[in-house]
Amino acid sequence: MSSVDYSVYLVTDSTMVPAGSTFLTQVENAINAGATMVQLREKSILTLDFIERASQVHEYTKRKGIPLIINDRVDVALAIDAEGVHVGQDDMPAKMVRQLIGPNKILGVTCSFPEEVEAVCRDNVADYVGLGTIYATNTKKVKVPEGCGPIGIRKMLQVLKRHNQQHLSPIRCVAIGGINHSNVSKVMFLCAVEGLAIDGVAIVSCIMANPDAGQATRDFASDVARANPWKALITLGLVSTTLKDQIDLVKHCKPLVHHITNNVVKNFSANITLAIGASPAMSELPDEFDEFASVPHVSLLLNVGTPTPEVLSVMKHAMKMYNNHNKHIVLDPVAAGASRSRLEASRTLLNCGQVSVIKGNLGEILAIRKLTSTYKETEGTDVLMRGVDSIANLEESQIIQIGCEVSLDFKCIVVITGVKNYIVKGDEVETVDGGHELMGSVTGTGCSLGSVIASFLGTVADSNYNIFEIVVCAVQLYNKSGRTAGQMSQSPGTFMINFIDQLYKDTN
């Protein structure tokens, strides 16, 4: 069934039909406007009524030459000679369904965890898997109410990838759950691993509940097909840059750096931002985030230093606004390796949207690696951090490999700070010598590197500059100023003042 187009997979729900329309009208309009396949899902009607409705929908799908898939009910599918059947984990086993429908019908299976994908691969009778739910949804009872997110989808894709590499007939895949016009481009971009991406998305409410189901389907199909805006944002640009170029750009553009950071470092981070010529904004007022994100030279810095539920909610909203405007986001997963709760906070944010840079010390980046699709739980549970400080100790080749894995999975640049700093994007790596030992004695010197990176990225949000080089320049400036300030300082207190002064001097 490799010729089947799974890209715009409509799943019906008769309870969502808006006033003034009918179930069949919604489905027909969606089919005529570009739905590439339809799954008829009915949980509460009599068998005879189900067959009648399926026959009516089948007439529409046959006219357009697209498959009709019946959810769960093999008997209904056989009765109307539908093109296929979809079953969940609690429905009839896939092997039994295949025996009943024969070798030429389409068979799909819902999977919410990698172990379920592994079982489907072992059976090797399904044509596709529905992966999810990816985001929270009210359309059906699900095993993961909050959604597995792109992180969970990528882990399932790795299982599917291994299977498909060993078989001539690959198992295809669609993401399902909470997908709509506002997040479909994000889903298409983030739900991919090296060598395998989702084949499409399953949608319910944004079509079935829409007063204009036809236009909604056309818009959705366009979103699925078009080039993703974030791909251009983080792909290496054609225009090279130098540290002097970037300093000049900051002075010229005066980028706005929107900080959502912990209370301990707000003042220091603001002063660092001002010292290099950018403008800090320390706003946690969601109503103004869209307005902030719409200005020409702006970036967002998220610092997970105090991850309360309220702060995480504010950060998630900010990510959505900045992603909507295709602006750069820098994420600092502070102490992600210190506790499970902090790592889960980082998971929540990385599931929410696309970031351009993840910056952290080795312990923090090692913790983020646990969220990657290639990480295996058997690799060990060593303590990575003491408070916010990394206590991990690895060889350089291991550090680079870890940075590469995180970069590839999250499609971003990774900055690993320490005595030597590693900047990684895929297989591209640059190293920058660290600052001064006194930097470790002043609260905020680690966090405020994010302010400089965000300031530099804020200058080029709408340009074709090489953002990898830009991030390298930011790390170079920060550590160069730190070394100079440390050499003239006797104690942490004087260092803090000297550091801000030195950043100012080095950028003027």
N, C-alpha and C positions, 0 to 999 in steps of 0.2 A: 504493500500500500504506500510506496514511496511517493506516488504521484498526488496524494491527497494534500490539499492546501489547508493547513491548520491555523493560518494566521489570524483570522477573525472568527472565532468559534463561539457562536451564540448558544447559551444555555437558557432555556425558557423558564418562566415563572408566571403562572397565570394569576397569582395574587397581586402582582405589581402593575397590572394594566391600568393606565390613567383614565380618568373620567372622559367620556366622549369617544373612546376607542374600544376596540375589542381585541381579544387574544390573537385571533387569526390576522387581524389587520396589522398589529404590531409585528408579528412574525413575517408576514408577507412583505411589509415595507422594508424590514431589515434584510431579507433575502434579496430583494430587488436592488438594494443599495450597496451590497458588497459583502454580506456575511458569507464566509467560505464554507461553513458547515454548521449544522444545527443539531443540538441535543435536546430532545423533548423530555422534560422532567416533570412528572406528575406523581405526587405521593398520596393524593387523597380523593381520586375519582374512581368510579367503578371500572372494571375491566372493559366492558362494552363501550363505555364513554371514552376510555383511553384509546381503544382501537379506532373509534370514529375520529377522534381528534388527530391521531397519528396519521390516518389516511388522508385527512384534509391537508395537514402540513406536508405530507409526502408529495402531494400534487405540486405544491409550490417548489419544493427542493428539486424535484425531477425536472421541472421546466428550466431551472437554472443549472442543472447538472452538478449539484453539490450533494454531499452525503447527508442523510438523516440518521442520527444516532439515537437510540432509545435508551433512556436511563433505567438500569436495573431490570426491566421487564423483558426477559428473553421471549416470553410467549407473545407479547405484543409485537416485538420486532419480527418474529417469524410470521405472525398473522398478516402483516402488511408488506412483508419482504423488504424491510428497511435495510439500509446499507451497513448498519452496525449496532453494537450494544456497548454501553458503558456501565461498569460496576464499581462499587466501593469496596472497602476492606471488609465490611460486614455483610456484603451481598453474596450471591452465588459465586463460588470459586472460579477464577478465570479459566482454569483447565476444563472445568465442566461446561462453562459457557461456550468455549471453543468447540467442544464435542457436539454441542447442540446446534450451533449456527454454521458450522462447517469452516473450511479453510479460507474462503474467499470474502468473508464479511470482515468489517472493521471491528476490532475489540480494543476498548480502552479501560484502564484501571486507575482509580484514584490512589495517590501515594502522598503521605504526609511526612514520612521519615525515610532516611537512607535504607534502613532495614527492610522497609516495604518495597522499595525499588529493587533491592537485591532479590527479594522473593519473586517479583515479577520477572526479573532477568533469568532467574533459575528456571521458572516455568517456561519462559520463552514462547508464549502463545499470544501475547498482546502486541498490537500494532503501535499503541501509544500509551503514555501515562499522563494523567492530569496531576500536576505537582502543586501542592498547596495544602491549606489555604495560605496565600502569601501575605495578605493583610486581613485584619479583622473584618468580618462580614456578618450580616444578619440573615442571609438568604438560606442558610442551612446549618444544622448542628455540626460542629467541627471538632476535631481532636485538639487543635491548638488555637484556642479562641482569639489570642492576640495576633496570630499569624506567624509563620516561620520566617517571613521576610526573604529578601534576596540571599541572605547568608545561608538560610536553610535550603533554598532552591539550588544554590551552587553545590552544596554538599551532595544533594541527590543527583545533580548532573554529573558529578565525578563518577558515581556508581554506574550511571547510564553510559557514560563515555567508555569506561572499561569494557562493558558488555558490547557496545557497538563496534569497538575496535577489533573484536574477535568474531563477529558475525556478519555475514553478507547482507542480511536484512536488518537494518537498524530499527530500534524502538524509538519512535518520535516522542515529542513531549510538548505540553502546553502548561503555562502557569495559570492558576485559577484562584479567585478569592479576593474580593475588595478592589478589583482592577477597574479603573474608570478613566475618563478623559484626562484627568489631572495627573495621573501617575503612570499611564501606559508607556510613555517614552522612557521613563525611569526603569520600568519593569523590563522592557526590551533590551536596555543597555546593561543593567546590572545582573540580570539572570543569564549569565554566560560564564563559562570557564574556557581556558585555552583549548581549542579544538571542538567545542560543542556549545551551542546556544539553544534557547527554547525556540520551537518552531512557530509558536503563536501564543495567543492569550485567550482564555475563556472569559466571557463577559455575560453579565446578567442584568443588573438593575439599570445601568446607564443606557441600555437599549429598551428593555421591557417596560421600564417606568417612564420613559421619555415621551412627552406628547408628540414629538416629531421623531419617531424611531428611524425613519429613513435618513434624515439629515444626521442624526446622531451616529448612525452606522457609517455613513460616508466620512464623517469627521474622524471617527475611530480608526477606520481603515487607512486614512491618510496619516494619522499619527503613527500607526504601526509601520507603514512603508517608508516614511521619510527618514533622512539621515538624522541621527540623534544629536541634539545640541551640545550635550556634555562631551561627546567624542571629540569635537573640534576644540572644546575648551581645554582639555587636558592633553591632547596630542601635541607632540613636540612641534613647535612652530618653525617657520622658515627663517625668521629674523633673529640673528644671534645678538647677544648682549654682553656687556661687561659691567663690572661693579660701578665704574664711573657713570656709565649710561644709566644704570638703575638709580643711582643717587640723584642724578640730574632729573630723571623722570619723576621721582618722588617730590623734588623741589618744585617742579613745574605743575604737576597734577594735584598735589596735596591730597592724596587719597584719604577717604574716610575708612577707618577700621572699626567696624562694629564689634565690640567685645561683649561676649557673654561669658564671664569668667568668675572665678571664686573671689570672695571678699578680701582674702589675705593679700592678693596681688594686684587689685584694681588700680591703686594709686601708682604703684611702681610701673605697671604696664602702660598706663596712660602717659607717664613721664617719658618712658622709653620711646613711645610712639611720637610724642611731640618733639623729642630731641632730634629725631631723624627727619623731621619736616612733614610728617603725616598728622592726621586729625583723629583722635580717639573718640569713640562714643560708647558709653557704658550703659546701654539701654537693655532693659528686660521688660519693656512695654510692647506686647505683641501687636497692638493696633498700629504702631508706626513702622513695623518691620518691612512691609511691602513698599512703603514710601522710601525707606532707607535703601532697600535693595534696587530700586529703580534709578538711582543716580548713576552717572557715568563711571566714576572712579571710586569703587567701594568694594570691600571684601568683608567676610565674616570670620571671626575667630571664636571657636568654641573650646572652652577649657573646663574639663569635667572634674574640677577640683572639689566641688561640693554638690554631688549629684542627688539632690532631693527630687522627689516626684514632681514638684512644682517647677523646679529649674529644668528638668528634662523635658517637660511639656513645652516650656518656653523655647528651649533649644530646638525641639522638633519642628515647631512652627516656623522658627527662623530659617531652618534648613530648607523647608518647603518654599518659603518666599525667595530665598537666594537662588535655589535651583530653578524656580520659575523664571528668574531674570538672568539665568546662566552666569552667575557671578561666583568667584572663587571662595571656597570655604576651607579653612585650616582647622583641623581637629587635634586637640591635645588631650589624650586619654590619661589624665593624671592618675597615677597609682593604680592603673588597670590591673596590675599583677598583684595588688595587695589584698584583694578580697574578691569573692565571687560576685558580690553586689556591684562593685565598681566595674567589673568586666561586663556584667549584664547591662549596665548603663551605657557602656560603649557599644555593645551589640545593638541596643535600641536605637542609638543615633545612626550607626552605620547601616542599619536596615531602613532607616527613614529616608536617606537621600545620598547624593554623590558628594564626596569631598575631593578637593584637589591635592591636599597634603595631610598626611598623618605624621605628627611630630611627637617623639617621646624618647625617653632613655631606653636602654636595652631591655630592662625589666618590663616596661610598658609595651614595647613593640613585641616582645616575646609573648605577652599576654594576648595582644591583638592577633598574633599568629594562630592562637587557638580557635579563632573564629573563621579561619580560612578553610576552603573546601578540601585542601590537601592534608590538613593536620589530622593526625591519628591520636586518639586518646591514650594509646599504649606508649606514647613517647615519653611519658614521665610526668610527675606532679611536683617537681622541685619548687621550693619557695623562690619567687622571683624578686620580691621587693621587701624592704623594711620601711614601712610608711610610704613616703613618696620616692625613696631612694632605691635605685637598682642594686641588687646584690648578685646579679647573674654574671657569669664569667665564661666567655666563649672565645674561640679563635676567630681571627678576622674573616676567614672564609665562611665560617658558620654564621657570623653576623650578617655578611653580605647575602648569603643564601636566604636567611630569614627575612631580610628586607625585601628581597626579590619576590618571595612568596606572598608577602603582604601587599606589595605593590601590584602584582599581577592580579590578585583576587579582587582587590578593591579599586583597581584601575586608577591609581593615584601615585603621587610621589611620596616616598617614605623618608623621613629624616630621623636618624638614630643618633642621639647626642651622647657625649662622653668625652673622655680624654682625646679621642679622635671621633670626629663626626662623620657619619656615612649618609650620603644622599643617594637614593636608589629610585630608579624608574625602570621597571622591567629588568633587562640585563645591562642597563647603563648605570654606572656607579662613579661617584666622585667622593673623595675624602677631603676633609678640612680639619686641620689641627684644632684642638680645643682651646679654650680661653685661658683662665688663670684659676688656680686652686681656690682663691678667695670667692670665686663665683658660687661655689657650693656652700658658702657660709651665709649667703644672703637670700632670704625668701623672695622668690619671683624671678631669679635670673634664668631659670630654666623655662618658666612659663612665658617670659617676655621675649624669648626668641621667636615665639609664635607671632608676636606683635610686629616684629621686623619682617618676617616672611609675609604676613598678611599685608603689610604696608607696600612691599615690593609688588606683590601680586595685584594689589588694587590699582596699580598704574596701568595694567595691561589687560584688563578684563575684556576689552573689545578689540584686541589686536592679535597679530600673528607672531608675537614674540615667543621665543623658546622658554617655556616656563620652568623647565628643568634647570637651565642656566640661571634663571632669575632666583630660584630657591637656593642654588649654590652660592650666588652672590650675597644673598641675605645672611647665610650662615657664615660666610667669610667675614663680612663686615662685623657681625655681632662678636665673633670670637677674637678678631683682630683688636677691636676696641677693648674687649675684656682683658686681653693680655697686657695691653699698654696700661690700662687703668690699674691692674693688679700690681704691676711693677712699681708704681708710684704710691701704692697704698700700704699702710701699716696694719690695718684692721678692717673688718667687714663694714663698719660704719663709714669710714673714709672711702672705702672702695665703692660703696653704693653711689656716693656723690661723684667720685671721679669717673665712674663708669658712664653715668648719664652725661657728664661733661665731655668725656672722650667721644661718645657717639655723636654728640653735637659737633665737635671739632672735625671728626672724620667725615662728616656729611656736609661741611660748609667750607 
